[in-house]
Amino acid sequence: MASTAIAPDVSSMAQITDVNQLTGRQKAAILMVSLDVETAAEIFKNLNKNEIEKISLEIARLDVIRSSLIDSVIEEFYKLIQAQEYVASGGVDFAESVLEKAFGPSVAKELIEKIRSSMKISGFVTLQKADSNQLVNFLIKEHPQTIALILSYLTPEQTADVLAEFPEELRVDVAYRIATLGKVSPNLLKDIEEVVEQLAESVISEDMSKTGGASALAEILNKANKMTERSILSKLEEMDPELASEVKSQMFVFEDLVLLDDRGIQRVLKNVDKKDLALALKAADEEIKEKIFKNMSERAAQLLREDLEVMGPVRLKEVEEAQRRIIEVVKQLEEEGEIIIAGRGDEDAIVV
């Protein structure tokens, strides 16, 4: 009987000998497992949740890895770090010339292309953080087709804000080009890359004076889960009580609903989803519940109490998400001047 040849399982890391056969995520996973636990943990701290999940999945899929493959991944990472340092210190042309002398033309070209690719992606990500005035001031000088392609990478909200600032003729022209975008010529792509780099540099330098600070941390903690929030504030109080107090003064947590007067509570209740309210109160203390109940009609309060009584176990994450949505309503109403939160703002402000 003739034997049937079985193809090797190329999905197994043991079968892979060339680093170019790996995806970016697989390389990241191999790099992480090659490090000590403390270093890997520090790297994870600088990644977002989505990135951590994807890399963790790749780590879980790893089986036997050739030591030569690990060495190749580490070497590529080292070369990229070097290349990025050269780009940062002297620009792309300087980096390419140094890399050519160090590693040869082919390796230098490959490294520069990878860096260029990452710069394009980060450029658009940076632009997504820019405000409409910054974008309008730069884009209005560009060709409508260039504007259309750049705006197609931004959020619909950003694009709408930018279009609203354009003169009518340009607004219509750009809108038409967005709707009819097809293949893009290499020359246009080059122009767009230059514009994006200029915009990104401008936005980054503009953000340098705006990034961070107590208000930025307060905004972050407002969106964090309770455990993270309490842990950070607790440590911050030990390190710098004055700064911790400043951060707290700019935060609004669900428990701060008791700081609202009755009129403010009633205004909030008109704008929140009833399901969110029931979920948010599931883990709330009695003081907050009573504050809510007394500002509802007797019938509405009774229905809410019944909903809470019959509500089964719910995940803490769902409760916190509902509370955050209510916090967003409170913050929006405060910004619009519809409500006043006691203890917020200028101490000398007089409310009449």
MOFEN-V990222 format. One record per run of one state. SS is the DSSP state (H for helix, E for strand, C for the rest). FROM is the first residue (numbers start at 0). TO is the last residue. Records with the same first field share a line. If there is no record, write none. Layout:
# MOFEN-V990222
SS->FROM-TO / FROM-TO
This chain:
# MOFEN-V990222
C->0-11 / 15-17 / 21-22 / 34-35 / 44-47 / 61-65 / 103-103 / 127-130 / 139-142 / 151-154 / 165-166 / 179-184 / 207-212 / 223-224 / 239-239 / 249-252 / 260-260 / 269-272 / 281-284 / 293-296 / 310-314 / 335-339 / 341-351
H->12-14 / 18-20 / 23-33 / 36-43 / 48-60 / 66-102 / 104-126 / 131-138 / 143-150 / 155-164 / 167-178 / 185-206 / 213-222 / 225-238 / 240-248 / 253-258 / 261-268 / 273-280 / 285-292 / 297-309 / 315-334
E->259-259 / 340-340
